[in-house]
Amino acid sequence: MFDVIKTYEKVSPELVAKYEQFEESASLHECMGKKGAFGGAVKPVWPGTRVCGPAFTVEARPGDNLILHKAIDMLKPGDVLVVSYQGDTRTGGMWGGMMSASAQAKGCKGLITDGSVRDTMLMKELGWPVFSKGINVEGTTKAMPGKINHPIHMCGVTINPGDLIFADNDDVVVVPREIAQEVYDETMAREVKEAKLLKRIQAGEGTTYDLSGFNAKYEALKAAGGITEEPDPE
């Protein structure tokens, strides 16, 4: 198999557009059986950032970024660049401002990496979403090989090229391409349910404790001796 792969299947633009309407990454995670999330290890460079699109995957050697410059040249409009740096955060020069401008010019929607980045103020000025594990200015070499559009592993999650990436202020979630439609349908149902619950809470009908049935679970735990509670005052 080639180190650099150019042909692979992506989640459809139509489905990406539907996912972009969701407000929170948490719903996707919950509807996949609490899977697919990075667990907060990778964070937005500035608050309020979000990105959604098919993964363009890269595996780079820590301390080097030659393969990333090749990846930029290959990017297609709508791609989300996902870079595995083996969790190494020592070299923020792995990705910087000029690379961000180049990727943005290619139509790439943003960057997700378990490495470090630099030139964050320029990234913010560009309005180009970046999610990273660290930030620093240490430079890199440009001499080592890497892989493009192979399965990669980051933060306990496997990402295949073409999978759907949804990243927001809370976390990064990966939805496997093969189940993206199914997860969308389940997430939509959950969002509708939660919208109704929000209206009931705001109307003063109750809280999550009683409206979601958690009161019954609590009472069952108490009855089983799993928790004790001071009696109500007389």
Backbone hydrogen bonds, N-H to C=O, Kabsch-Sander energy under -0.5 kcal/mol:
donor,donor_aa,acceptor,acceptor_aa,energy
5,I,3,D,-0.6
5,I,148,I,-2.1
8,Y,6,K,-0.5
11,V,162,G,-1.8
16,V,12,S,-2.2
17,A,13,P,-2.2
18,K,14,E,-1.2
19,Y,15,L,-2.3
20,E,16,V,-2.0
21,Q,18,K,-1.4
22,F,19,Y,-1.9
27,S,24,E,-0.5
28,L,24,E,-0.6
29,H,25,S,-1.8
30,E,26,A,-2.6
31,C,27,S,-2.2
32,M,28,L,-0.6
32,M,29,H,-0.9
33,G,30,E,-1.3
34,K,29,H,-1.6
35,K,29,H,-1.0
38,F,172,V,-2.1
41,A,38,F,-0.9
43,K,41,A,-0.5
43,K,132,S,-2.6
45,V,130,V,-2.7
49,T,46,W,-1.0
51,V,167,A,-2.6
53,G,165,I,-1.8
55,A,163,D,-2.7
56,F,80,V,-2.7
57,T,55,A,-0.6
58,V,82,V,-2.3
59,E,147,K,-2.8
60,A,58,V,-0.6
60,A,84,S,-2.4
64,D,61,R,-2.1
65,N,141,T,-1.9
68,L,65,N,-0.6
69,H,65,N,-1.2
69,H,66,L,-0.6
70,K,66,L,-1.5
71,A,67,I,-2.1
72,I,68,L,-2.3
73,D,69,H,-1.4
74,M,70,K,-0.9
74,M,71,A,-0.9
75,L,71,A,-1.0
75,L,72,I,-0.8
78,G,107,G,-2.8
79,D,76,K,-2.1
80,V,54,P,-2.6
81,L,79,D,-0.5
81,L,110,G,-2.2
82,V,56,F,-2.7
83,V,81,L,-0.5
83,V,112,I,-2.9
84,S,58,V,-3.2
84,S,82,V,-0.6
85,Y,83,V,-0.6
88,D,85,Y,-2.0
92,G,90,R,-0.6
93,G,138,E,-3.4
94,M,91,T,-1.6
95,W,92,G,-1.6
100,S,96,G,-2.0
101,A,97,G,-2.5
102,S,98,M,-2.0
103,A,99,M,-2.6
104,Q,100,S,-2.7
105,A,101,A,-2.0
106,K,102,S,-1.1
107,G,104,Q,-1.5
108,C,103,A,-2.2
109,K,79,D,-3.4
110,G,79,D,-0.6
111,L,129,P,-2.0
112,I,81,L,-2.6
113,T,131,F,-2.1
114,D,83,V,-1.3
117,V,134,G,-1.4
118,R,95,W,-2.0
123,M,119,D,-1.8
124,K,120,T,-2.3
125,E,121,M,-2.3
126,L,122,L,-2.6
127,G,123,M,-1.1
128,W,123,M,-1.9
131,F,111,L,-2.5
132,S,43,K,-2.5
133,K,115,G,-1.9
134,G,115,G,-1.5
136,N,117,V,-1.9
141,T,63,G,-2.7
147,K,59,E,-2.2
148,I,3,D,-2.4
149,N,57,T,-3.6
152,I,159,I,-2.5
154,M,157,V,-2.7
157,V,154,M,-2.3
159,I,152,I,-2.9
160,N,158,T,-0.5
162,G,55,A,-2.4
163,D,160,N,-2.2
164,L,175,V,-2.6
165,I,53,G,-3.0
166,F,173,V,-2.6
167,A,51,V,-2.8
168,D,171,D,-2.4
173,V,166,F,-2.6
174,V,36,G,-2.4
175,V,164,L,-3.0
175,V,173,V,-0.5
179,I,176,P,-1.4
180,A,177,R,-1.2
183,V,179,I,-2.7
184,Y,180,A,-2.1
185,D,181,Q,-2.4
186,E,182,E,-2.1
187,T,183,V,-2.6
188,M,184,Y,-2.7
189,A,185,D,-1.8
190,R,186,E,-2.0
191,E,187,T,-2.8
192,V,188,M,-2.2
193,K,189,A,-2.0
194,E,190,R,-2.6
195,A,191,E,-2.1
196,K,192,V,-1.7
197,L,193,K,-1.9
198,L,194,E,-2.6
199,K,195,A,-1.6
200,R,196,K,-1.8
201,I,197,L,-2.4
202,Q,198,L,-2.6
203,A,199,K,-1.4
204,G,201,I,-1.5
205,E,200,R,-2.4
211,L,207,T,-2.6
212,S,208,T,-1.2
213,G,210,D,-0.9
214,F,208,T,-0.7
214,F,209,Y,-0.6
215,N,209,Y,-2.0
217,K,213,G,-1.0
218,Y,214,F,-2.3
219,E,215,N,-2.5
220,A,216,A,-2.0
221,L,217,K,-2.0
222,K,218,Y,-2.4
223,A,219,E,-2.5
224,A,220,A,-1.5
225,G,222,K,-1.4
226,G,221,L,-2.6
227,I,221,L,-0.5
